[in-house]
Amino acid sequence: MTAPGEAARPKPARRPTIKDIARRAGVSESAVSFALNDRPGVSQDTRARVRRVAEELGWQANSAARALSGERAGALGLVLARPARTLGVESFFLQLVSGIQEVLSARNIALLFQVVEDLDAECALYRRWWAERRVDGVLVVDPRTEDPRPELLSSLGLPAVVVGGPPPPGRDSVASAPHPAAPGPADAPPHPPLSTVWADDSTAMARILDHLHGLGHRRIVHIAGLPGLAHTARRIRSLRTEADLRGLDHRHVHSVTTDYSDAEGAEATRRLLDAARPPTALVYDNDVMAVAGASVAAERGIPVPGALSIVAWDDSALCRVTHPRLTALVRDTPGFGRLAAGELLAVLDGGEPRTVQGELPHLEARESTGAPGARQV
């Protein structure tokens, strides 16, 4: 008996099979398999006819079957272990993913993206993806100062690129050198190293300090992102180093950490502006916090840049439409994503893991930075 409404429910279209292709092409199923998998055993004419029929029927290889046969899954993984609420309108990851997707689309490779609560959940997901052969490799973001992921991925033998990892000793990385040939089995270490693409946070911080110090600022606070992230630690360390080089007092030039959200960025700004000797310049680790900080200054009637200068670490449309427009570090974030995706594909194609530096950002000075007011020095 037909259930109410069942007759109106459309049946899902049946996926074409190798048997369907064989019937229409007038060949055996084994000949179809040889033709579609580029194996010898069929003539060029038969191979072309089979592929033409497969395209007409809309046939696609089954990813699970490919995995069981030892072929690639045709997908790369990207996991973001952050509370979803902290993503907000931050544009960095959208731009990064757009660059990654641009490279993968050209190779008809899918990106499997998932947000999880913490690092333990991320590691568990890698184990599951590896066991199920869901992905051919992964892009690892938000490197930690104490990070279990590289060792885990190496032990699993799951190819990976660490995005934003630490610079190599001596910073003697390569920017665009061709990949060397892959080592033979006898030469491969039991847990091969992972590829890394990194950004020069030290030079970026130096450029910010050069700009602010040159304007006359001596009380500069860096409102940083999440503690425990490797790039947060690098930026904090770089600020201290640059302050020492300029003879600046660490009591007045220092960093505070947040969760990257506009709420914590605004709250940190309020605390700093309430100090007996408030900073004359604030450097925010992302555009969202910088805009939130500018709003706090406006609420309190503090002129920007007359009494407070503001710099955003990452540029975006937010920085350019805010009044005054925010001075920001401009970097090619989609290009960073393209570089990371390209490195992972190169490893999958047989290249050796390596460490590669991304393009250096430049500081674009806009209306939010100027000389400190006479009473602020």
Secondary structure, 3 states (H helix, E strand, C coil): CCCCCCCCCCCCCCCCCHHHHHHHHCCCHHHHHHHHCCCCCCCHHHHHHHHHHHHHHCCCCCHHHHHHCCCCCCEEEEEEECCHHHCCCCCHHHHHHHHHHHHHHHCCCEEEEEEECCHHHHHHHHHHHHHHCCCCEEEECCCECCCCHHHHHHHHCCCEEEECCCCCHHHCCECCCCCCCCCCHHHCCCCCCCEEEECCHHHHHHHHHHHHHHHCCCCEEEEECCCCEHHHHHHHHHHHHHHHHCCCCCCCEEEEECCCCHHHHHHHHHHHHCCCCCCCEEEECCHHHHHHHHHHHHHCCCCCCCCCEEEECCCCHHHHHCCCCCEEEECCHHHHHHHHHHHHHHHHCCCCCCEEECCCCEEECCCCCCCCCCCCC
